[in-house]
Structure formats: C-alpha cells, structure tokens
C-alpha cells in the first residue's frame, strides 16, 4: 500500500493522539471514580453527621429514642434533597430500624453481621455493604448521649450504581469530547501539512517533471521558508545550477572536440592523399622494375643459350681438328 507523505503523517499522528486520548480517558475515568466516590462518601458522612447531631440534641432533653416523633421526616427530607442518597435511617444497637425515610421499613431488623458490627463501632466509618442484593456506600455515624453512651447509629447509603452511572456519563462525555478534539486536531493537521509540506513538495515535483520533459535548466524553485522543505528547495536549485554549469562545460568540451576532430580529419585526409600518391608512384615504379627484371631474365636466358651453342661449336671444331690430324 503506497501512502503519501501527508497520509503517513496524519496516520501516525492519529495513532499517537488516539493512544494518548485512550490512556487519558482511562486515567481520568479511574481518577474521577475514585475522587467522586470519596466526595460522595464525605458528603453522605457529613449529611449523616448532621442528622446524628440533630438526634443527639433531642436526646439531651431526656426523651427516649423510641418516643421521638417526626424524626423519620428528617430522614425523608435528606433523601429527597439529595439524588445521590438512597436511604437514611436510625438503627438501634440491636439492629432494629427505629427511623427510616421509607415508613414501611420501620421495625425491621438488619441481620447482616458485617453491618451489625459496623453499627456497634463507636467511631464513624464508611463501608461498602449489600442491602437487598444492591451494593451501597454506607456511612455509619454513632449517636451518643453524653460522652460514652452509644444509643444508636445513623446510616446513610449511596448506591454504587449511581456512581457508576455518573462515571459512565463522564466517560461517554470524555470520549465524545476526545473524539471531537481528535477530529479538529486531525483537520488542522491536514491543513497545516498541506500548506507547509504537501504544497511545496508538489511544486518541487512539478518543476522536476517540467525540467525532465523540457530540459530547461533555467527553471528554479521559489521558496521562502528556512525549514527542511526550504533547504530541500535550495539544494535542488543548487543542483540545477551545478547541472547547468556542467552542461555548459560539456557543451564546450564537445565543441572543442568536434573542432579538433575536424582538424585531425583534414590532416588524415591530407595524409591519405599523400599516401595514395606515393602508392601510385610505387606501383608505377614496381611495374617498371618488374618489366626490367623480366627483360634481364630473358637476356640471361638467351646469353646462356648462346654460350651453350658456342661450346657446342667449339666441341665440334675440336672433333673435326682431331680427325684431320689423324688423316
């Protein structure tokens, strides 16, 4: 798969931004869940503390806890005024519900040993417990008469589902904002890359194609930036200038060589003509010499024949002289 430089940069940036946003969303979500849970716990504990403080003020008048009237209304108002609080109750040391925001819960007894143990604790605490198959952050605030008499405990519960819903909404909003931010960032990046990278490179490539087709080395790349693209354009212009100088030198060398070749050709032609003349003279001389040699051979042959005849005549004369003497 062949990708352009712009596509590669955008893809790398997209991956980096995506990883950063995912990591940031995960971290932000976990941090928000933790901090929001702490805030909810603190809020429920404070509201429960206010409820316990009001109850302690009433008990200071010597009224028995079971004889108080209308306190369940305060529990109901607490739940109605805060959407994150699911229930508020006052429970006796035996686990029996004395006041509850829901009147139908009055008189019931909590049997969960962990909840019962938290009720007995003299120090306030916030713990996670399940009530009727639903998990809650429950704040336990002791109600004391005097300094040591622990007579009841205020319980304020915030459902974990409420926190999960809020954090889920936050995560969704974070993802939407992150996605929108990423789209905007990528769009801006594409525009910036087009203006600062793609456009100058396209201009450079178009000039390269023009020079390759036309052979015109007078064309230059105009650049104003001092970044890597500007340096590339400057280097290209320098290369074109050097190439033009080299081409002119090569042209000069070629013309010089053609001139020398022409001069040398003339000299060769002249030498050739001279040689041809010499060759003609040699041929004529050779013909003459060969003719003389043939005549000399014939003369020698005739001379040898004459000598042989003379010898034959001498021999004949000698023979004739011998015969005459005998006679």
Secondary structure, DSSP 8 states (H G I E B T S, - for coil): ----HHHHHHHHHHHHHHHHHHHHHHHHHHHHHHHHHHHHHHHHHHHHHHHHHHHHHHHTTT--GGG--SHHHHHHHHHHH-TT--EEEEEETTSBEEEESSGGGTT-B---HHHHHHHH-SS-EEEEEEETTEEEEEEEEEEEETTTEEEEEEEEEEEHHHHHHHHHHHHHHHHHHHHHHHHHHHHHHHHHHIIIIIHHHHHHHHHHHHHHHH--TT--------SHHHHHHHHHHHHHHHHHHHHHHHHHHHHHHHHHHHHHHHHHHHHHHHHHHHHHHHHHHHHHHHHHHHHHHHHHHHHHHHHHHHHHHHHHHHHHHHHHHH-
